[in-house]
Amino acid sequence: MKVVALVGSTRKNSTTRKATEIVVKELEEQGITVEIIHFAEVKLPIYEEELAKINPPKVVQDFIEQIANADGFILASPEYHGSVSGVLKNALDFIGAREMSGKIAAGSKLGAANTVNTLHQICRNLHAWALPQSPTIPAAYEAFQKDGSLKDDKLQERLVTLGKKLAEELQRR
């Protein structure tokens, strides 16, 4: 089984990536292969319908293929102005229901509940199943220890549990 983790941040040392890596570690311990797409490293062009449909650039073709070949997803985003990051929303605009229909998605974000709600709504529109567990990390800029774990043991456990739940759902299918 394969999961693609979309890290909706453009910062190299992002807390969004750190949070994602906690979930990824648990998935890998459950025997699931995870591929991380961090938008600090992968640069997609701004979505245009024509660009997506007629001769898309290789980076877009590769991205869509990675999503289509995944069994599940992690959608992780910082919260900007009460919603998902623009880079994650842009990436998801290239994806259709044909790539995500019936697949399981786990979301986490750094901020408040609006981003989680937006990610769940996007999943519903793409016919994917969003897990109800969607940990949030308030004040993420000060939430992590130097080793990448969270200072708050309960928050750390919520991300580990998210990885376990995603693995359980994938293995059940």
Stockholm file with secondary structure:
# STOCKHOLM 1.0

chainA/1-173         MKVVALVGSTRKNSTTRKATEIVVKELEEQGITVEIIHFAEVKLPIYEEELAKINPPKVVQDFIEQIANADGFILASPEYHGSVSGVLKNALDFIGAREMSGKIAAGSKLGAANTVNTLHQICRNLHAWALPQSPTIPAAYEAFQKDGSLKDDKLQERLVTLGKKLAEELQRR
#=GR chainA/1-173 SS CEEEEEECCCCTTCHHHHHHHHHHHHHHHTTCEEEEEETTTCCCCCCCHHHHHSSCCHHHHHHHHHHHTCSEEEEEEECBTTBCCHHHHHHHHTCCHHHHTTCEEEEEEESCHHHHHHHHHHHHHTTCEECSCCCBCTTGGGTBCTTSCBSSHHHHHHHHHHHHHHHHHHHHC
#=GC SS_cons         CEEEEEECCCCTTCHHHHHHHHHHHHHHHTTCEEEEEETTTCCCCCCCHHHHHSSCCHHHHHHHHHHHTCSEEEEEEECBTTBCCHHHHHHHHTCCHHHHTTCEEEEEEESCHHHHHHHHHHHHHTTCEECSCCCBCTTGGGTBCTTSCBSSHHHHHHHHHHHHHHHHHHHHC
//
